[in-house]
Amino acid sequence: ADDRRGSRRRPARRFGGGLGITQDYGEAVKWYHFAADQGLAEGQCNLGVMFEGCDTRPLAERPADAPPLWPFLFITIACGAVSGFHCVVASGTTSKQVANEADAHYVAYGGMLLEAALAVMVILCCCAGVGMGGFSRQPLVQASPNWLQPYQFGEPDAGEQLTGRAAWRRKYAAQQGWKEFRLGKMVGAFVDGGANFLAALGLPLKHAVAILAVLVACFAATTLDTATRLQRYVVQELAATWGFQPLQNKYLATLFAVTLALLLALLRGPETAAGQPAPYGTGGLLLWPLFGAINQLLAGLALLVMVFYLRRRQRPIWFIVLPLLLMLGMPSWALCWQMFHADTGWWPQQNYLLVTMGALVLLLQLWMIVEAVWAWTRAGELQQEPSQL
């Protein structure tokens, strides 16, 4: 029995250390799993060490043109945890919907708990769910139109369904490059992984894919509805500031906002990784690379407003200073990296639209910071008594 356990452990050491064979952390983890399942303490310990060190995937599987984990991992997490878009929604819509101001505690905290749960679900779908099995849509009848064809899901190229590491590699093929893995493939990974989870519960895979696709479409529709309403608020406020009476009407302001979005959407999107022009109707993707950094810069500016709000009311502000600095600094760093990186930056690639928009955003942020510094002493003069809250 000990010899059999040792035979499970030795290949793991060879794969993990590259001893006489090509180093492959994935294979090492598999063999350590075998040893751990046999009750071998050393295998269990080594398996935990590998997971703790996150060395379960060779660096060769990371696309060469992928952005650095830092600060972009921070941006990814913060987009759900400290979202500027959520700040705008809370001030523009949620504040008008709560019956009592005290209810905002439950609404905001409960909403962020649900956001965190959704983030965990998405991570599981895109990682473990994808590894449960790869599949693609295969028509069963070729004579009828494509949208009428009955179909099933399978793995036509491999002859049998890929699972585990092989399925993960097929979905996130590093050799295709980072640019090739665009928004459609990102959403597709979530749909595929989530469908695998539902199929494991006994739901037919065909129905599971449909449910996940409808879920994504509903999420996009509700976001579009909220964004349109917020854009209407912005148009009305700008029109009131500039004294332009027609756009202060909520119907005309909504029509103006929707028309601008429609014109943008009808344009061609960015070129594919192969240099081919994108089809019409993908124009929204022209500005999509700006979303993450701008979303977090907006969250930083919202925290800046909170600092002044608390200062005027003689409340402590020390607990908000570090988040404020992080939310102003990290997105600025990420945006500058996207703009000026020597290999993949927008400036070297002559993407002057994104460079211009990014520069304007950074200048607006700098302007807000200068205004905040100038107004700091004046905020102290306008302090209110705590009893006035």
C-alpha positions in Angstrom: 0.0 0.0 0.0 2.8 2.4 0.9 4.5 1.6 -2.5 1.3 2.5 -4.3 1.0 5.7 -2.4 4.6 6.6 -3.1 4.0 5.9 -6.8 1.3 8.6 -6.7 3.6 11.1 -5.0 6.7 10.6 -7.2 5.1 11.8 -10.5 3.8 14.9 -8.7 7.3 15.8 -7.5 8.7 15.3 -11.0 6.0 17.4 -12.7 6.1 20.1 -10.0 9.9 20.4 -10.1 10.5 19.7 -13.8 12.7 16.8 -12.8 13.5 15.1 -16.1 10.3 16.2 -17.8 8.5 19.4 -18.7 7.4 21.3 -15.7 3.6 21.2 -15.4 1.9 22.4 -12.2 -1.5 21.1 -13.4 -0.2 17.6 -13.7 1.5 17.9 -10.3 -1.7 19.0 -8.7 -3.5 16.0 -10.2 -1.0 13.5 -8.9 -1.0 15.2 -5.5 -4.8 14.9 -5.5 -4.4 11.1 -6.1 -2.0 10.8 -3.2 -4.2 13.0 -0.9 -7.2 10.9 -1.7 -5.3 7.8 -0.5 -4.8 9.5 2.8 -1.1 10.3 2.4 -0.4 13.3 4.6 2.6 14.5 2.5 0.4 14.6 -0.6 -2.3 16.5 1.3 0.3 19.0 2.6 1.9 19.6 -0.8 -1.5 20.0 -2.4 -2.4 22.7 0.1 1.0 24.4 -0.4 0.5 24.6 -4.2 -3.0 26.0 -3.9 -1.8 28.6 -1.3 1.0 29.7 -3.6 -1.4 29.8 -6.6 1.1 27.8 -8.6 -1.5 25.5 -10.1 -1.1 27.0 -13.6 2.1 27.4 -15.7 3.0 31.0 -16.6 3.1 29.8 -20.2 -0.7 29.6 -20.2 -0.9 33.4 -19.5 -1.2 35.4 -22.8 2.0 37.3 -23.5 0.0 40.5 -24.2 -2.1 40.3 -21.1 -2.1 43.3 -18.8 -0.4 43.0 -15.4 -2.3 41.6 -12.5 -1.6 44.8 -10.5 -3.4 47.2 -10.7 -6.0 45.5 -13.0 -7.0 42.8 -10.5 -7.7 45.6 -8.1 -9.9 47.3 -10.7 -11.7 44.1 -11.4 -12.6 43.5 -7.7 -13.3 47.1 -7.0 -15.8 47.4 -9.9 -18.1 45.3 -7.8 -17.0 46.3 -4.3 -16.7 50.0 -4.7 -18.5 50.9 -7.9 -18.8 54.4 -9.2 -21.8 53.4 -11.3 -23.5 52.2 -8.1 -22.8 55.5 -6.5 -24.5 57.3 -9.4 -27.5 54.9 -9.2 -27.8 55.4 -5.5 -27.8 59.2 -5.7 -30.0 59.3 -8.9 -32.6 56.6 -8.3 -32.3 54.7 -5.0 -32.5 57.9 -3.0 -35.8 58.7 -4.6 -37.2 55.2 -4.0 -36.6 54.6 -0.3 -39.5 55.7 2.0 -37.2 56.5 4.9 -33.6 57.6 4.9 -32.7 55.0 7.5 -33.7 52.3 5.1 -30.7 53.1 3.0 -28.5 51.1 5.4 -30.3 47.9 4.7 -30.7 48.6 1.0 -27.0 49.5 0.4 -25.5 46.8 2.6 -27.9 44.1 1.4 -27.2 45.2 -2.2 -23.5 44.8 -1.8 -23.9 41.4 -0.1 -25.8 40.3 -3.2 -23.2 41.8 -5.4 -20.5 39.8 -3.6 -22.5 36.6 -3.9 -23.0 37.3 -7.6 -19.2 37.9 -8.0 -18.4 34.5 -6.3 -20.9 32.8 -8.6 -19.4 34.3 -11.7 -15.9 33.3 -10.6 -17.1 29.7 -10.0 -18.8 29.6 -13.4 -15.8 30.9 -15.3 -13.3 28.7 -13.5 -14.8 25.4 -12.1 -17.9 25.5 -14.3 -15.8 25.7 -17.5 -13.7 22.8 -16.3 -16.8 20.6 -15.8 -17.0 20.1 -19.6 -16.5 21.9 -22.9 -19.3 21.9 -25.5 -20.4 23.6 -28.6 -23.7 23.7 -30.5 -24.1 21.0 -33.2 -27.1 21.1 -35.6 -28.8 17.7 -36.1 -30.6 18.6 -39.3 -28.8 20.5 -42.1 -31.7 21.0 -44.4 -33.7 23.5 -42.4 -32.8 27.1 -41.7 -30.2 27.5 -38.9 -32.6 29.1 -36.4 -35.1 26.2 -36.9 -32.5 23.4 -36.6 -32.8 21.0 -33.6 -29.4 20.8 -32.0 -27.4 19.2 -29.2 -24.3 20.1 -27.4 -21.1 18.2 -27.7 -17.4 18.4 -28.5 -17.0 17.8 -32.3 -13.3 18.5 -32.6 -12.0 16.1 -29.9 -14.4 13.3 -30.4 -15.3 13.2 -26.7 -16.2 15.9 -24.3 -13.2 17.7 -22.8 -13.2 18.2 -19.0 -11.0 19.6 -16.4 -7.8 21.3 -17.5 -8.3 20.4 -21.1 -11.6 22.1 -21.2 -10.2 25.2 -19.4 -7.3 25.4 -21.9 -9.7 25.2 -24.9 -11.9 28.0 -23.6 -9.0 30.3 -22.5 -6.4 29.3 -25.1 -3.4 31.5 -24.3 -1.9 31.1 -27.7 -4.7 33.2 -29.2 -3.6 36.3 -27.3 -5.3 38.6 -24.9 -6.9 40.8 -27.6 -8.8 37.8 -29.1 -10.6 37.1 -25.9 -13.2 39.9 -26.2 -16.5 40.7 -24.4 -18.5 38.0 -26.3 -16.1 35.2 -25.2 -16.1 36.5 -21.7 -19.8 36.4 -21.4 -19.8 33.0 -23.2 -17.5 31.6 -20.5 -20.0 32.6 -17.8 -22.9 31.1 -19.8 -21.0 27.8 -20.5 -19.8 27.4 -16.9 -23.2 28.3 -15.4 -24.9 25.9 -17.8 -22.6 23.1 -16.6 -23.6 23.7 -13.0 -27.4 23.6 -13.8 -26.9 20.5 -15.9 -25.2 18.8 -12.9 -28.5 19.4 -11.0 -30.4 17.5 -13.7 -31.5 20.2 -16.0 -31.0 19.5 -19.7 -28.0 21.3 -21.0 -29.9 22.9 -23.8 -32.4 24.5 -21.3 -29.5 25.4 -19.0 -27.8 27.4 -21.7 -31.0 29.2 -22.6 -31.6 30.1 -18.9 -28.1 31.6 -18.5 -28.4 33.5 -21.8 -31.7 35.0 -20.7 -30.1 35.9 -17.3 -27.3 37.8 -19.1 -29.8 39.5 -21.4 -31.9 40.6 -18.5 -28.9 42.0 -16.7 -27.9 44.0 -19.7 -31.5 45.3 -20.2 -31.8 46.5 -16.6 -28.4 48.1 -16.7 -29.4 49.8 -20.0 -32.6 51.1 -18.5 -30.8 52.5 -15.4 -28.0 54.0 -17.5 -30.5 55.7 -19.8 -32.4 57.2 -16.9 -29.1 58.5 -15.4 -28.1 59.9 -18.7 -31.4 61.8 -18.9 -30.7 63.3 -15.5 -27.2 64.4 -16.6 -28.6 66.0 -19.8 -31.3 67.9 -17.9 -28.9 69.2 -15.3 -26.4 70.4 -18.0 -29.3 72.0 -19.9 -30.4 73.8 -16.7 -26.8 75.0 -16.0 -26.5 76.3 -19.6 -30.0 77.7 -19.7 -31.1 75.5 -22.7 -34.8 75.2 -22.1 -35.8 72.4 -24.5 -33.5 69.7 -23.0 -34.8 70.4 -19.5 -37.9 68.5 -20.6 -37.6 64.9 -19.5 -39.0 63.5 -22.7 -36.7 65.5 -25.0 -33.7 64.8 -22.7 -34.4 61.1 -22.8 -34.8 61.2 -26.6 -31.5 63.0 -26.9 -29.7 60.5 -24.6 -31.1 57.5 -26.5 -30.3 59.0 -29.9 -26.6 59.5 -28.9 -26.3 56.0 -27.6 -28.0 54.6 -30.8 -25.6 56.5 -33.1 -22.6 55.2 -31.1 -23.9 51.6 -31.2 -24.5 51.7 -35.0 -20.8 52.4 -35.7 -18.1 49.8 -36.4 -16.4 48.5 -33.3 -12.6 48.1 -32.9 -10.7 45.9 -35.4 -10.3 42.2 -34.6 -6.9 40.8 -33.5 -6.3 39.7 -37.1 -6.8 43.3 -38.3 -10.3 42.7 -39.9 -12.9 45.5 -39.6 -15.6 44.9 -37.1 -19.3 44.7 -38.3 -21.6 47.6 -37.9 -23.6 47.6 -34.7 -20.6 47.1 -32.4 -19.7 50.7 -31.8 -20.2 50.5 -28.1 -17.1 48.5 -27.9 -15.1 51.5 -29.0 -15.4 53.0 -25.5 -15.6 49.8 -23.6 -11.9 49.7 -22.6 -12.4 52.9 -20.6 -15.2 51.5 -18.4 -13.2 49.8 -15.6 -10.9 52.7 -14.8 -13.5 55.4 -15.2 -15.9 53.5 -13.0 -13.4 53.4 -10.2 -12.3 57.0 -10.7 -16.0 58.0 -10.3 -16.0 55.9 -7.1 -13.0 57.8 -5.8 -14.7 61.2 -6.6 -17.8 59.9 -4.7 -15.5 59.2 -1.7 -14.1 62.7 -2.0 -17.6 64.1 -1.8 -18.2 62.0 1.3 -15.1 63.4 3.0 -16.5 66.9 2.6 -19.9 65.9 3.7 -18.5 64.4 6.9 -16.2 67.3 7.5 -19.0 69.9 7.3 -20.9 67.9 9.9 -17.9 67.6 12.2 -17.7 63.8 11.8 -14.5 61.7 11.7 -13.0 61.2 8.3 -9.9 59.2 9.1 -11.5 55.8 8.1 -12.2 57.0 4.5 -8.8 58.5 3.7 -7.0 55.3 2.7 -9.9 54.0 0.5 -10.1 57.5 -1.1 -6.3 57.5 -2.0 -6.6 53.9 -3.4 -9.6 54.7 -5.5 -8.0 57.8 -7.0 -4.5 56.3 -7.4 -5.1 52.8 -8.8 -7.5 53.7 -11.6 -5.2 56.6 -12.7 -2.3 54.1 -12.8 -4.4 51.6 -14.8 -5.6 54.3 -17.2 -2.1 55.6 -17.8 -0.8 52.0 -18.4 -3.5 51.5 -21.0 -2.7 54.7 -22.7 1.0 54.6 -22.9 2.2 51.0 -22.6 5.0 50.5 -25.2 3.5 47.3 -26.7 -0.3 47.5 -26.2 -1.0 51.1 -25.2 -3.5 53.2 -27.1 -1.0 55.9 -28.0 1.6 53.5 -29.7 -1.3 51.9 -31.5 -2.6 55.3 -32.6 -6.0 54.8 -31.0 -6.5 58.5 -30.6 -10.1 58.3 -29.6 -9.4 56.3 -26.4 -6.3 58.5 -25.8 -8.3 61.6 -26.0 -11.1 60.3 -23.8 -8.6 58.9 -21.2 -6.7 62.2 -21.1 -9.9 64.2 -20.6 -10.9 61.9 -17.7 -7.6 62.3 -16.0 -7.7 66.1 -16.5 -11.2 66.2 -15.0 -10.0 64.2 -12.0 -7.1 66.5 -11.5 -9.4 69.5 -11.7 -11.7 67.9 -9.0 -8.7 67.3 -6.7 -7.5 70.9 -7.1 -11.0 72.1 -6.4 -11.1 69.9 -3.3 -7.9 71.2 -2.0 -9.0 74.8 -2.6 -12.4 74.2 -0.9 -11.0 72.3 2.1 -10.6 75.4 4.4 -14.0 76.8 3.3 -15.6 73.5 4.2 -14.5 74.0 7.7 -16.0 77.5 7.8 -19.4 76.0 6.7 -19.5 73.3 9.4 -22.9 72.3 10.7 -23.7 71.2 14.1 -24.2 67.4 14.5 -27.7 68.1 15.8 -28.7 69.4 12.4 -28.4 65.9 10.7 
